[in-house]
Amino acid sequence: MSIRHGLLALLERGQMYGYQLRAAFEESTGSTWPLNIGQVYTTLSRLERDGLVRPLPESEAGQRPYEITDAGRADLALWFATPISRTDRPRDELAIKLALALTTPGVDVRSVVQAQRSATMRALQELTRLKYGSDRPEDLPWRLVLDSMVFQAEAEVRWLDHCESSLVRHQPGAPPSHPPRSAPAEVPDAARWADEEARR
């Protein structure tokens, strides 16, 4: 998600100034994506330059609200209607890290995989705990964000199990430190474990 379209979506609700936009952005995403005020004002300047928002007169407190323009609404509508392409997403740093670990002398790739799995499982536990923290209807937007992060963590655990199995197959001379997990069985186990821990 771009900050640009996030701010446009918030301004579609009504006029807001910078600090209101930051607070509304973090509330909508459950603070899973912290946004500093500098990013907000830099993005507003660019949106104003592109004719997508316009500044309004300052309030008595010296705050300058912004409102979305018709061009901004058209840009926002196009963004909502256009699927996100996989090529538009940031590079997967973990995949690149493991690929480089395989070709870098002296790196224990299994240790890298195991350390990442432990970290991902801890993150999965925390995300699941947050998900069960509230069930109010107004929390649905950020619960959906959390669900997405849970699914990504579960998928990462499956992929790490696949990486470990691949290491065993392609380096038969080096026995694994523990039996490889089967990828299909790992994700439900990981999710159940996180659920149980979160409910305690």
Secondary structure as a PSIPRED ss2 file (coil, helix, strand):
# PSIPRED VFORMAT (PSIPRED V4.0)

   1 M C   1.000  0.000  0.000
   2 S C   1.000  0.000  0.000
   3 I H   0.000  1.000  0.000
   4 R H   0.000  1.000  0.000
   5 H H   0.000  1.000  0.000
   6 G H   0.000  1.000  0.000
   7 L H   0.000  1.000  0.000
   8 L H   0.000  1.000  0.000
   9 A H   0.000  1.000  0.000
  10 L H   0.000  1.000  0.000
  11 L H   0.000  1.000  0.000
  12 E C   1.000  0.000  0.000
  13 R C   1.000  0.000  0.000
  14 G C   1.000  0.000  0.000
  15 Q C   1.000  0.000  0.000
  16 M E   0.000  0.000  1.000
  17 Y C   1.000  0.000  0.000
  18 G H   0.000  1.000  0.000
  19 Y H   0.000  1.000  0.000
  20 Q H   0.000  1.000  0.000
  21 L H   0.000  1.000  0.000
  22 R H   0.000  1.000  0.000
  23 A H   0.000  1.000  0.000
  24 A H   0.000  1.000  0.000
  25 F H   0.000  1.000  0.000
  26 E H   0.000  1.000  0.000
  27 E H   0.000  1.000  0.000
  28 S H   0.000  1.000  0.000
  29 T C   1.000  0.000  0.000
  30 G C   1.000  0.000  0.000
  31 S C   1.000  0.000  0.000
  32 T C   1.000  0.000  0.000
  33 W C   1.000  0.000  0.000
  34 P C   1.000  0.000  0.000
  35 L C   1.000  0.000  0.000
  36 N C   1.000  0.000  0.000
  37 I H   0.000  1.000  0.000
  38 G H   0.000  1.000  0.000
  39 Q H   0.000  1.000  0.000
  40 V H   0.000  1.000  0.000
  41 Y H   0.000  1.000  0.000
  42 T H   0.000  1.000  0.000
  43 T H   0.000  1.000  0.000
  44 L H   0.000  1.000  0.000
  45 S H   0.000  1.000  0.000
  46 R H   0.000  1.000  0.000
  47 L H   0.000  1.000  0.000
  48 E H   0.000  1.000  0.000
  49 R H   0.000  1.000  0.000
  50 D C   1.000  0.000  0.000
  51 G C   1.000  0.000  0.000
  52 L C   1.000  0.000  0.000
  53 V E   0.000  0.000  1.000
  54 R E   0.000  0.000  1.000
  55 P E   0.000  0.000  1.000
  56 L C   1.000  0.000  0.000
  57 P C   1.000  0.000  0.000
  58 E C   1.000  0.000  0.000
  59 S C   1.000  0.000  0.000
  60 E C   1.000  0.000  0.000
  61 A C   1.000  0.000  0.000
  62 G C   1.000  0.000  0.000
  63 Q C   1.000  0.000  0.000
  64 R C   1.000  0.000  0.000
  65 P C   1.000  0.000  0.000
  66 Y E   0.000  0.000  1.000
  67 E E   0.000  0.000  1.000
  68 I E   0.000  0.000  1.000
  69 T C   1.000  0.000  0.000
  70 D H   0.000  1.000  0.000
  71 A H   0.000  1.000  0.000
  72 G H   0.000  1.000  0.000
  73 R H   0.000  1.000  0.000
  74 A H   0.000  1.000  0.000
  75 D H   0.000  1.000  0.000
  76 L H   0.000  1.000  0.000
  77 A H   0.000  1.000  0.000
  78 L H   0.000  1.000  0.000
  79 W H   0.000  1.000  0.000
  80 F H   0.000  1.000  0.000
  81 A H   0.000  1.000  0.000
  82 T C   1.000  0.000  0.000
  83 P C   1.000  0.000  0.000
  84 I C   1.000  0.000  0.000
  85 S C   1.000  0.000  0.000
  86 R H   0.000  1.000  0.000
  87 T H   0.000  1.000  0.000
  88 D H   0.000  1.000  0.000
  89 R C   1.000  0.000  0.000
  90 P C   1.000  0.000  0.000
  91 R C   1.000  0.000  0.000
  92 D C   1.000  0.000  0.000
  93 E H   0.000  1.000  0.000
  94 L H   0.000  1.000  0.000
  95 A H   0.000  1.000  0.000
  96 I H   0.000  1.000  0.000
  97 K H   0.000  1.000  0.000
  98 L H   0.000  1.000  0.000
  99 A H   0.000  1.000  0.000
 100 L H   0.000  1.000  0.000
 101 A H   0.000  1.000  0.000
 102 L H   0.000  1.000  0.000
 103 T C   1.000  0.000  0.000
 104 T C   1.000  0.000  0.000
 105 P C   1.000  0.000  0.000
 106 G C   1.000  0.000  0.000
 107 V C   1.000  0.000  0.000
 108 D C   1.000  0.000  0.000
 109 V H   0.000  1.000  0.000
 110 R H   0.000  1.000  0.000
 111 S H   0.000  1.000  0.000
 112 V H   0.000  1.000  0.000
 113 V H   0.000  1.000  0.000
 114 Q H   0.000  1.000  0.000
 115 A H   0.000  1.000  0.000
 116 Q H   0.000  1.000  0.000
 117 R H   0.000  1.000  0.000
 118 S H   0.000  1.000  0.000
 119 A H   0.000  1.000  0.000
 120 T H   0.000  1.000  0.000
 121 M H   0.000  1.000  0.000
 122 R H   0.000  1.000  0.000
 123 A H   0.000  1.000  0.000
 124 L H   0.000  1.000  0.000
 125 Q H   0.000  1.000  0.000
 126 E H   0.000  1.000  0.000
 127 L H   0.000  1.000  0.000
 128 T H   0.000  1.000  0.000
 129 R H   0.000  1.000  0.000
 130 L H   0.000  1.000  0.000
 131 K H   0.000  1.000  0.000
 132 Y C   1.000  0.000  0.000
 133 G C   1.000  0.000  0.000
 134 S C   1.000  0.000  0.000
 135 D C   1.000  0.000  0.000
 136 R C   1.000  0.000  0.000
 137 P H   0.000  1.000  0.000
 138 E H   0.000  1.000  0.000
 139 D H   0.000  1.000  0.000
 140 L H   0.000  1.000  0.000
 141 P H   0.000  1.000  0.000
 142 W H   0.000  1.000  0.000
 143 R H   0.000  1.000  0.000
 144 L H   0.000  1.000  0.000
 145 V H   0.000  1.000  0.000
 146 L H   0.000  1.000  0.000
 147 D H   0.000  1.000  0.000
 148 S H   0.000  1.000  0.000
 149 M H   0.000  1.000  0.000
 150 V H   0.000  1.000  0.000
 151 F H   0.000  1.000  0.000
 152 Q H   0.000  1.000  0.000
 153 A H   0.000  1.000  0.000
 154 E H   0.000  1.000  0.000
 155 A H   0.000  1.000  0.000
 156 E H   0.000  1.000  0.000
 157 V H   0.000  1.000  0.000
 158 R H   0.000  1.000  0.000
 159 W H   0.000  1.000  0.000
 160 L H   0.000  1.000  0.000
 161 D H   0.000  1.000  0.000
 162 H H   0.000  1.000  0.000
 163 C H   0.000  1.000  0.000
 164 E H   0.000  1.000  0.000
 165 S H   0.000  1.000  0.000
 166 S H   0.000  1.000  0.000
 167 L H   0.000  1.000  0.000
 168 V H   0.000  1.000  0.000
 169 R H   0.000  1.000  0.000
 170 H H   0.000  1.000  0.000
 171 Q C   1.000  0.000  0.000
 172 P C   1.000  0.000  0.000
 173 G C   1.000  0.000  0.000
 174 A C   1.000  0.000  0.000
 175 P C   1.000  0.000  0.000
 176 P C   1.000  0.000  0.000
 177 S C   1.000  0.000  0.000
 178 H C   1.000  0.000  0.000
 179 P C   1.000  0.000  0.000
 180 P C   1.000  0.000  0.000
 181 R C   1.000  0.000  0.000
 182 S C   1.000  0.000  0.000
 183 A H   0.000  1.000  0.000
 184 P H   0.000  1.000  0.000
 185 A H   0.000  1.000  0.000
 186 E H   0.000  1.000  0.000
 187 V H   0.000  1.000  0.000
 188 P H   0.000  1.000  0.000
 189 D H   0.000  1.000  0.000
 190 A H   0.000  1.000  0.000
 191 A H   0.000  1.000  0.000
 192 R H   0.000  1.000  0.000
 193 W H   0.000  1.000  0.000
 194 A H   0.000  1.000  0.000
 195 D H   0.000  1.000  0.000
 196 E H   0.000  1.000  0.000
 197 E H   0.000  1.000  0.000
 198 A H   0.000  1.000  0.000
 199 R H   0.000  1.000  0.000
 200 R C   1.000  0.000  0.000
